[in-house]
Amino acid sequence: MMIVDEKYRVNIYLDTNILVDYIEGTYPLLNKSIDYLCSCPFVSLRSSHYVLFEYTEVRKYHLFMSKSGKTKCTSFKDRLYSLFRKKNKELDKDALKAKIKKTWNRNSVDYNHIKVEVINKIQEELNILRNNLNLNFDEHVLHELLVFPTNSLCLSTKISKEDCLVLVSCMHPKEDEKLEHCILLSRDNQYYKSYQDNINDVDSVFRASNLVLPQFIHTNKIKYQQNKQLNLYKETSIDITDVWNDIICSALKSKHSDSYIGETYLFGKSGISAQCVYFDTKNPDITLQESEGLLFISKDLKTKISIAGPFEYMNNGNKITLPYRNPQFTKYSFHPNSITPDILEKLRQKGNLVFYENY
């Protein structure tokens, strides 16, 4: 398997609902997505102590409800409650949950009588998450420096206290560690809406604690290839790897905006032109700089190639002296030294991401 340096891995933080959905296996496209992200060498899946606690509570409730069977309306009070439930299903869901959690007793089933079975099942699930997805919940711990920004976020926005903690801990995993980039993956509609509606206030709170905002991706509204959108909770024949490769490549360009140069394009069929590598910055403001080497990452994320300089760049048919910028013509080429025909073929493929690399 290709080994990728940590700095070129995209952090993707999995919210509680994603882990629950993955384990319950109700949505095939979601599971395919998570499995692919786990296998991708350019991705690091992450989660936290707090998500671990939430996951345990959610699955405890789901398992208890499953094992205690269907509710029987035996009393007048229960029948009245059932009629009320039909009028407002969402309120009923929350009310039922609150009622169950007061006693953890339902249909003559007491939680204490089945807790060993529940504990073993949840432990088994956590082992699957740790082993199959390589999740380490200890990477994001509960620490003292989370208190102030989490409290400030709760007061400044409509985001719940629980989601505030997830949001802050996502970017501040340990007291001495802050992430520069991370994707937060969640299907929580209210969480996503509150985040988007209060984005300026969230940004202010994060800036006050020298934190960077995460990239929030809603699994019902995944945007890719600029104008396309995908819902992971609906079945489709789409190749999910193409969707995530596009998202990961975009994240790499954003994460390394200071070293990202452009993308390769195919040009030249014979002679010296077929021995050169071509790339387009697609940005008139980019000034081409000296570098010790260049890093190429293929758009399918299956290839990573580093080549050493020096490089003699051409622009619009002319040799150039670095630093150099041409806003009218953003395409460049160079003739690589001492590489095999196989490597040259891969470097010339369309869509490779090109980064400066200094050793």
ChimeraX attribute file (.defattr): number of C-alpha atoms within 10 A of each C-alpha:
attribute: neighborCount
match mode: 1-to-1
recipient: residues
	/A:1	7
	/A:2	11
	/A:3	8
	/A:4	13
	/A:5	9
	/A:6	12
	/A:7	11
	/A:8	16
	/A:9	20
	/A:10	23
	/A:11	25
	/A:12	24
	/A:13	27
	/A:14	21
	/A:15	25
	/A:16	24
	/A:17	17
	/A:18	20
	/A:19	21
	/A:20	18
	/A:21	16
	/A:22	20
	/A:23	16
	/A:24	12
	/A:25	12
	/A:26	12
	/A:27	15
	/A:28	15
	/A:29	21
	/A:30	21
	/A:31	19
	/A:32	16
	/A:33	18
	/A:34	18
	/A:35	14
	/A:36	17
	/A:37	21
	/A:38	18
	/A:39	16
	/A:40	22
	/A:41	19
	/A:42	25
	/A:43	18
	/A:44	20
	/A:45	21
	/A:46	23
	/A:47	26
	/A:48	24
	/A:49	18
	/A:50	20
	/A:51	21
	/A:52	16
	/A:53	11
	/A:54	17
	/A:55	20
	/A:56	20
	/A:57	12
	/A:58	14
	/A:59	19
	/A:60	18
	/A:61	18
	/A:62	13
	/A:63	17
	/A:64	22
	/A:65	20
	/A:66	10
	/A:67	16
	/A:68	17
	/A:69	12
	/A:70	10
	/A:71	11
	/A:72	11
	/A:73	13
	/A:74	8
	/A:75	9
	/A:76	9
	/A:77	9
	/A:78	13
	/A:79	13
	/A:80	11
	/A:81	15
	/A:82	15
	/A:83	10
	/A:84	13
	/A:85	16
	/A:86	11
	/A:87	10
	/A:88	10
	/A:89	11
	/A:90	11
	/A:91	13
	/A:92	16
	/A:93	12
	/A:94	11
	/A:95	14
	/A:96	13
	/A:97	14
	/A:98	12
	/A:99	13
	/A:100	15
	/A:101	12
	/A:102	8
	/A:103	10
	/A:104	17
	/A:105	17
	/A:106	19
	/A:107	13
	/A:108	8
	/A:109	15
	/A:110	14
	/A:111	19
	/A:112	11
	/A:113	10
	/A:114	14
	/A:115	14
	/A:116	10
	/A:117	14
	/A:118	21
	/A:119	15
	/A:120	11
	/A:121	15
	/A:122	17
	/A:123	13
	/A:124	12
	/A:125	18
	/A:126	19
	/A:127	14
	/A:128	14
	/A:129	17
	/A:130	13
	/A:131	11
	/A:132	12
	/A:133	18
	/A:134	15
	/A:135	21
	/A:136	15
	/A:137	17
	/A:138	15
	/A:139	14
	/A:140	23
	/A:141	18
	/A:142	18
	/A:143	12
	/A:144	9
	/A:145	16
	/A:146	20
	/A:147	14
	/A:148	13
	/A:149	22
	/A:150	23
	/A:151	14
	/A:152	18
	/A:153	26
	/A:154	19
	/A:155	13
	/A:156	14
	/A:157	19
	/A:158	16
	/A:159	22
	/A:160	16
	/A:161	16
	/A:162	14
	/A:163	20
	/A:164	24
	/A:165	21
	/A:166	25
	/A:167	25
	/A:168	25
	/A:169	28
	/A:170	29
	/A:171	24
	/A:172	24
	/A:173	23
	/A:174	19
	/A:175	13
	/A:176	7
	/A:177	10
	/A:178	15
	/A:179	16
	/A:180	13
	/A:181	22
	/A:182	23
	/A:183	22
	/A:184	22
	/A:185	21
	/A:186	20
	/A:187	20
	/A:188	16
	/A:189	13
	/A:190	13
	/A:191	20
	/A:192	18
	/A:193	14
	/A:194	16
	/A:195	20
	/A:196	12
	/A:197	14
	/A:198	16
	/A:199	14
	/A:200	12
	/A:201	15
	/A:202	24
	/A:203	15
	/A:204	16
	/A:205	23
	/A:206	20
	/A:207	13
	/A:208	10
	/A:209	14
	/A:210	11
	/A:211	19
	/A:212	17
	/A:213	23
	/A:214	21
	/A:215	14
	/A:216	19
	/A:217	16
	/A:218	20
	/A:219	19
	/A:220	16
	/A:221	15
	/A:222	17
	/A:223	18
	/A:224	17
	/A:225	11
	/A:226	8
	/A:227	6
	/A:228	10
	/A:229	14
	/A:230	17
	/A:231	16
	/A:232	21
	/A:233	16
	/A:234	11
	/A:235	11
	/A:236	12
	/A:237	6
	/A:238	10
	/A:239	11
	/A:240	16
	/A:241	16
	/A:242	15
	/A:243	18
	/A:244	20
	/A:245	20
	/A:246	18
	/A:247	18
	/A:248	25
	/A:249	20
	/A:250	14
	/A:251	20
	/A:252	21
	/A:253	17
	/A:254	13
	/A:255	18
	/A:256	15
	/A:257	11
	/A:258	11
	/A:259	18
	/A:260	20
	/A:261	24
	/A:262	23
	/A:263	22
	/A:264	24
	/A:265	18
	/A:266	15
	/A:267	17
	/A:268	13
	/A:269	9
	/A:270	8
	/A:271	8
	/A:272	9
	/A:273	14
	/A:274	16
	/A:275	18
	/A:276	19
	/A:277	23
	/A:278	26
	/A:279	24
	/A:280	17
	/A:281	19
	/A:282	14
	/A:283	16
	/A:284	13
	/A:285	11
	/A:286	17
	/A:287	15
	/A:288	19
	/A:289	13
	/A:290	16
	/A:291	16
	/A:292	13
	/A:293	16
	/A:294	20
	/A:295	20
	/A:296	22
	/A:297	23
	/A:298	21
	/A:299	19
	/A:300	15
	/A:301	19
	/A:302	12
	/A:303	13
	/A:304	18
	/A:305	14
	/A:306	15
	/A:307	18
	/A:308	16
	/A:309	15
	/A:310	13
	/A:311	18
	/A:312	14
	/A:313	20
	/A:314	16
	/A:315	17
	/A:316	13
	/A:317	9
	/A:318	10
	/A:319	13
	/A:320	15
	/A:321	13
	/A:322	13
	/A:323	9
	/A:324	13
	/A:325	18
	/A:326	16
	/A:327	12
	/A:328	9
	/A:329	14
	/A:330	20
	/A:331	21
	/A:332	23
	/A:333	23
	/A:334	17
	/A:335	17
	/A:336	19
	/A:337	13
	/A:338	9
	/A:339	9
	/A:340	9
	/A:341	10
	/A:342	8
	/A:343	11
	/A:344	18
	/A:345	13
	/A:346	17
	/A:347	30
	/A:348	20
	/A:349	17
	/A:350	16
	/A:351	19
	/A:352	25
	/A:353	23
	/A:354	24
	/A:355	23
	/A:356	19
	/A:357	18
	/A:358	13
	/A:359	6
